[in-house]
Amino acid sequence: MPRISAANLSEHRAQTLERIFEAISRLSRDRAIDDISMTDVAAAAGVARTVLYNYFPDKGALLLAFSERVTDYFIERYERELPVHAPAAERLTAFVRLQLNGLQAHPHPGPVEMSAALGPEAYQALAGHVAPMQEILSRIIAAGVASGEFRRLDPAAAARSVMAVIGAERIPLIRGQVTPDEAEHTVNAFVQAALKNS
């Protein structure tokens, strides 16, 4: 039986999960998700492969759990840091900053990679994890349309486009090809120009 260094079994489990998720973050900085095996994750996390399988039956389950963790991280930061009563354009800028910070703090595979790795059913589950972030963004855009800050458009469709622009900075950001400030400037300049009511 593995030695437990935590105060109790629950804490030990939480620490092990943290190591596993950190391993996925590190590995996905430099490798496509198809090139990362469960053996790679176990080695990077410092756990036996059998231990990893005790937590996750396959790579799809692991990636879905990791995606949910990243989403929870973002939602928690959003609720804490996004200005509630600020103009929509300011809230949109803050949303972009939080998204990019999240991508850097918790690197994860992009949608195309995830879709190929998970298959259609698991990818639909993944889409459900991303939905809360898209809903937050849709509400910001809808508020901007209602106030006249943004031109008249479909908030849900616009939110999908904005998320795609943010996603385009994922690889350059996590590989250090652009700084967080450069990525934020690029995304905000593009989306504010696209949404602004001229």
Secondary structure as GFF3:
##gff-version 3
##sequence-region A 1 198
A	DSSP	alpha_helix	9	30	.	.	.	ID=ss1
A	DSSP	three_ten_helix	33	35	.	.	.	ID=ss2
A	DSSP	alpha_helix	38	45	.	.	.	ID=ss3
A	DSSP	alpha_helix	49	55	.	.	.	ID=ss4
A	DSSP	alpha_helix	59	81	.	.	.	ID=ss5
A	DSSP	alpha_helix	88	105	.	.	.	ID=ss6
A	DSSP	alpha_helix	111	118	.	.	.	ID=ss7
A	DSSP	alpha_helix	120	147	.	.	.	ID=ss8
A	DSSP	alpha_helix	155	168	.	.	.	ID=ss9
A	DSSP	alpha_helix	170	174	.	.	.	ID=ss10
A	DSSP	alpha_helix	180	195	.	.	.	ID=ss11
###
